[in-house]
Amino acid sequence: MEDDFGPLDVTVRGPGEPEVVVVGGVHGDEMSGVRAVRRLREADLDLRRGVAFVLANPAAIEAGKRYLDSDLNRVFPGNPDGDREERIAARLCELVEGRTTLSLHGTKSEPTPFALVHSSQERELDLAARLPVPHVVDHWGVNERTITTCGFSVEIELASEDSEEVAASAERQARAFLKRVDALPGEPPDADPDFFHMYEPVPKPSGTSYELYVENFERVPAGTVYASVDGRDLIADDTFWPIMMSERGSPDVLGYKGRRIGESLAEIKETWLGGERERRNSE
């Protein structure tokens, strides 16, 4: 498997060819997923299906950097003749094709964990709705070139800190996923998330001092001061729900605007997937 998939660091456990994939290290500085994958490789797991445990970007992990040439989670499905991360993306897409995949990530925003899916892949919503996360976020229309566009893949975002607590949380999420897809015995934890659509980046104005006044996944009414930059207030021009908002994250965006699209999978299938998504896209 290592030879077949080039720069990927892949370990296959369980009976037969891998049918399930657990990925960490898409970004080399997000260590909770890396530590979870390493632990699960070494654990005494009673696996019922073949599982590929993958560290996606070993050189970036070794360097402690998000990426070396280009952001791996922005270049899927990749290019086998491209730069380093584009080649990794092509290999990783090849690996996950036809396999149920969990990708573990880290974010500087709170609260975590939460799941990211692309609603063009309805099965991703179905699976994410049954994982033990409080929120499921459809990123359809934003960041279209992430791993969720390859095969049947769900991302889980955890805190970015390289700590024992966050690594243990990542491992719990991975074990819950493996139980949910019948790769591990036992009952998976209960799940009852609400659902959001992440639809627009919130630009990060130039400055040296940033302060955020709102909480992720909590409604921000129009006219609310949601942040400040060097003492200058930023005011919401419409109502939104913050997603992945943080003063410490990207140099270009504070986070994303979201809308709440439902409290149950049945509700969003009837409304969001039943035409609301397309109607909003045509506005």
Secondary structure, DSSP 8 states (H G I E B T S, - for coil): -TTTTTT-EEEEESSSSEEEEEEE-SSTT-HHHHHHHHHHHHS----SSEEEEEES-HHHHHHT-S-SSS-GGGSTT--TTS-HHHHHHHHHHHHHTTSEEEEEEEESSSS--EEEE-TTSHHHHHHHTTSS-SEEEE-TTSSTTSGGGSSEEEEEEEE---SHHHHHHHHHHHHHHHHHTTSS-S-------EEEEEEEEEE--S-S-EEE-S-TTS-B-TT-EEEEETTEEEE-SS-BEEES--SSS-SSEEEEEEEEEESSHHHHHHTIIIIIHHHHHH-
